[in-house]
Amino acid sequence: MPNFAAPTLIRQNDNATATGSWQVRALADRAAMQKVNETLHAIRDAHLLRWDLSQVEALDYIGAQLLWNAWGRQRPAQLALAPQHEDFFRRLEETGTLQIRKLPKPHWYSLDTLRRIKCNLLDHVTGFITLIGQLVLDLGRFIRQPKRGPWKEISASIFHTGYQALGITALVGFLIGIVLSYLSAQQLHQFGGDIFLVNILGMAVIRELGPLLAAILVAGRSGSAITAQLGVMRVTEELDAMLVMGLPHGYRLIMPRVIALAISMPLLVVWTDAMALLGGMVAANVELHLTFKYFLTELPDAVPLANYWIGLGKGVVFGGLIALVACHFGLRIEPNTESLGAGTTISVVSSITIVILADAVFAIVFSGVGF
């Protein structure tokens, strides 16, 4: 590589003379570049000067662009230029400077933004309803031909979503039971209502906290896993391969997961209830000195049987909703890693939101049952 002199720019009266190399490698010299910039910034009437670039040894588009900007993006009236450098400025004169126009950030209340939100929401609602309809058809086929059903997929999904979730649900349920019992015991002890701790803890855990807590944990653990699995299958083109082989997505991927979660969620609800009540009994024994025998004896009378069935029903509904939402977003993931991460996040958030909405519906519909 030839060694060129550093770029220099000298102004004398109405003359501006550039010498040296005006290529990117030479312009990387900080000392030389600082002197050039100081001279260029001091020039206020660049288009009135006589520019002499004939002594420039080497020039590229970076150096030409630097001078072009100093000239106000137009060729000065008096310019001496070497023939081999004419092409740089001719192209700049024809095309101008590439400028990226920053589009104004749309407000959330603008018509375009609201229209886009509406279209996305309608698209998701339509797709979710379509998914439910396909699930009903697949269930009908499964009932008619149970021997040809995806039993292995259902069994594997129950193992992954149910059995492997026992540890985390037990731990969180036990701790929540301790916290709830401890806080309630402090308040009840002030009014001499220690014996009512069984009523408060039993109703809160069995009717509300147990199903909701298990659903949130499963949505974050199993729901995200289902979405990620389907998303990876999209990235690796396994979903397309299944369609080519005549294997429908709904019958082999969606229905087994929905059935598995609908079966495992009620069992997880019972398990979470038991662990939460165990934690509550431990805290009640330490704080209020209520024995385990007294707690277990009073629990059936404090919590009517209808609350157990409501909790189990919530488990079935919550499990089906989590599986459907996870599959819905998993099938919509595009074949790239960014979409995979965003789709998994949206899936978990949507699952938890829908579970809470469903729990509110249960609370309204069964407001007069179990009390």
N, C-alpha and C positions, 0 to 999 in steps of 0.2 A: 504494500500500500504506500503511495507517495505521501511525503510529509508536506503539508501545506502550512502557510503562515496563519497565525491567528487572525480572526476577522477584526478589521478596524474601520472606523468611520470618522472622518475629519470634516468639520465645517469651517470654511473661511469665507466670511462675508456672505455672498449669495451662492457660494459653491459648496457642494457636499460630495466628498470623494470617498468611495468604499474600496478597500483593498483586502488582500488575504483570501482566506477560504471562508465561504458562507454556506458550508455544509453542516449537517447535524452533528458530525463528530467534532468539528472545530467549535461549533457553537456551544458544545457541552462544557467548554472551559469557562469556569465561573468568573474569573478575573476579566477575561476578554469580553464575555457577554455582559458583565456589569457596566463596562465602559461604553459598549455599544448601546445598551438600553438608556444610559444617562444621556448620551448624545441624541438618541431618537426622541426621548421625552422632552428634551429642551427645544426641539424643532417645532414651531407653531405654524409656520408657513411653508410646509413641505412642497406644496404644489407650485410655489413661486421660485423655488431654488433650481439651480442647474445641477443635476445629478450626474456624476461620472462613475459608472460601474465598469468601465472598460478594463480597469486594472484588477478586477476580481479574478482570482486564480481558479476557483471552483464554486459552483452554485448548485443547490438542489431546491426542492419545493419548500423545505422548511425555511431556508434563508430567503427565498423569494417571497414567501408569505409574510415573513417578518418585515421586509421592506414595503410590501404591498399594504400592510396594515398601517405603517407609518405614513404612507402617502394618502391615507384616507380612502383606500380601496379604489384608486383611480391612477392612471399613468400620468406622471408629471409632464408638463408641456416641454421641458428641456431635459432630455435623458440620453446619455451616451452609454451604449450597451454593447457588449461583445456579441457577435452574431450567434455563437453557440448557446447563449443565454436568453436569446429572444423568445424561444418557445415557452419558457416558464411563465413569463409575464403575459404572453399572448393568451395562454390558457386561463390564467387568472382573470384576465380582462374579459374573456368570453363567458366563463362560468361563475366568476365572483367567488366569494368565500362561502364555504359550506357552513351554514348556520342552522342549528337545531332550535326550532321554535318551541318554546315550552307552552304546552297547552294549559289553560287554566284548570285548576283542580275543581272538578264539579262538586257543588254542595250536595249534601245528603238530601236536601229538599228540592233539588232541581228536577224538572220533568223527566229528563233523560235518566237520572239516577233512580227515581221512583219507578219509571217504566221498566228499567232493567231489573230492579228488585222484584217487581210484580211478575215479570216473565220467569225469573229464576224460581220464585216461589211456586207459581203455577206448574212449572216444569217438574219440580220435585214432588208436588202433591199428585200430579197426574201419574208420574212414574211410580210413586208409592202405592197408589190405588191399583195400578196395573200389576204391580208385584203381588199385592194381596189377592187379586183375581186369579193370577197364575198359580198362586199357592193353593187356592181352593180347588182348582182343576187338578193339580198334582195330588192333593190329598184324596180326591175322588178316585183317581187312578190307583193310588196306593191301597185304598180300601177295597177296590175291586180285585186287585191282583197283589195281595200282600206277600206272596212267595217271591215275587220279582222285585220287591222293594229294596231300597238301599239300606239294609240293616247294618252292614259294616260301617257305613258313614254315620248312621245314627248312634251306634255304640261308641265309635271313636269320639264323636262330638260330646256325648254324655260324659265320657272319661275326662276330656280336656276342659269342658266348661263346668262340670259338676265336681268330680272327685278332686281334681287339682286345685279347685277353689276352696276346699274345706279349710285349709290352714289359715288363709288370710281372712276369711269370713269369721272363723272362730276367734282369732286374735282381736279383730276390730269389734266384734259383737261383745266379747268379754269386757273389753275396755270401756265401751259405751255403756254397758250395764253398770259398771262400777261408778262411772261419772254420774249417770242419771240417778242412781240410788243414793250416792253420797250427797249430791246437791238437794235432792228431795228430802232426805232424812234430816238435813239441817233445818229446812223450813218447817217440816212437820213437827219436829221436836219442840219448836218454840210454842206451838199451840197444843201440845199434848196429843197429837194425832199420829203417833208412831205406827199404830196398827194399820193405818191406811196406806202405808208405803207399798204393801203388796198390791192393793188395788191400782195405784198410780203406775207402778212399775209393770205390772202384768198387762194392763190395758195399753200402755204406751208402746211396749215392746211387741206384743203379739199382734196388735191391730195395725200399728203404724210403723214404728221404727224398724222392726225386724224385716218385713218385706221391702221397705224402702232402702234400708241399708244394704241388704243383700243385692238388690237390683242395681244400686249405684256402683257397688264393687264389681259386679259381673259386667256392667256396661263398660267400666274402665279397663277391666282385665280381658274378658272374653269377647266383648263387642269390638274392641280395637283389634284383637287378634283375628277375628273373622274378616274385618275390613282389610287388614293388611294381607291376609292370605289371598283373598280375591284380587286385591290390587297387584300382588306379585304375579298371580296367574295371568292378569292382563298384561303386565310388563313382559313376561316370558312367553306370551301368546298361547298359553295353555287353554284359555277360554275359547279362542278361535279354533284351536285344534279339536276341542270337544264338539263344537258345532259341526266341523267337517266330518267327524266320526259319527254324527247323529246322536250325541249325548246332550240332552237339554240341560241348560244351567239350572232351571228351577227344580227339576226332579232330582238331580244329583248333588247340587250344591246348596240350594236355599232351603228346600223342604227338610232335609235331614237336620240342619242346624236349628230350624224353628222347632221341630219336634223335640230335639235334644234339650234345648233350653226350656221348652214348655214342661218337660219332665223333670229336669234337674233343678230348676228354680224353686218349685215348692219344697223340694227336699232341702235345698240350701236355706230356705226361709225357716223351716223347722229347726235346722241345725243352728242358724244364727240366733233364733229365739232362745234356744236352750242355752247357748253360750252367754247371751246377754242376761238372761235370768240367773245363770250361775254367778256371773260377775255381780249382779245386783244383790244376790243372797250373801255373797262374801262381804260386800260393803255394808249391807244392813246388819250383819252379825257384828262387824267391827264397830260401826257407828251407833247403832241402836240396840245391840245385843239381842237381836231377833234370831232365834235358832233356825237351822235349816228345816227341821221337822215342822215348825210352826209355819214357815214360809210355804212349804210344799202342801201342807194341809189346807191353808187358806186360799191358795192360788185358784183351785177349781171353782170355789164359790165367788171369788172376786172377779173372775173373768168368765163370762158366759161362753158356752160352746160356740155360739154363732161367730164370735170373734176369731176363733181358730179357722173356721171355714172361710171367712173373709180374707184372712191372711194368706191361706193357701190359694184362693182364687186370684188374689193380687199377684202371687208368685207365677201362676200360669200366664196371666195377661202380660205381666212385665217381661217375662222370658220371651214370649212371642214377639213383643214389640222391639225388644233389644235386638233379637236376631234379624227381624225384618229391616230395621234401620241400618244395622251393620251391613247386611247384604245389599241394601239399596245403594249405599255410598260406595261399597266395595266394587260393585259392577260398573259404577260411573267413573272410576279412576282411569285416567289416561295413562298411556304407556311411558311415563317418565317418573323419576324419583320425586320431583317437587309435588306433583299431583298426588303421589302416594302418601306423603307426609301430611299434606293439607286435607286429603280425604279422610285419613284416619282421625285427625283432630276433630274435624266437623262431625264425624260419625259419633265419637264419644260424647261431644257436647249435645248433639241432637238426641242421642239415646237418653241421657240423663234428663234433658228437658221434657221429653215425651213421657218418661216414667213419672216425673213429678206432676205433669198435667193429668195423667191417668190416675194417679193417686188422689188428686183433687176431685176428679169425677167420682171415684169410689167413695170418697168422704161425703159427697153430696147425695149420691144415690142411696147409700146405706146409712144415712145420718140417723135413722130411727131404729136401726137393727143392732142388737148386741149390747144394749145398755140396761 
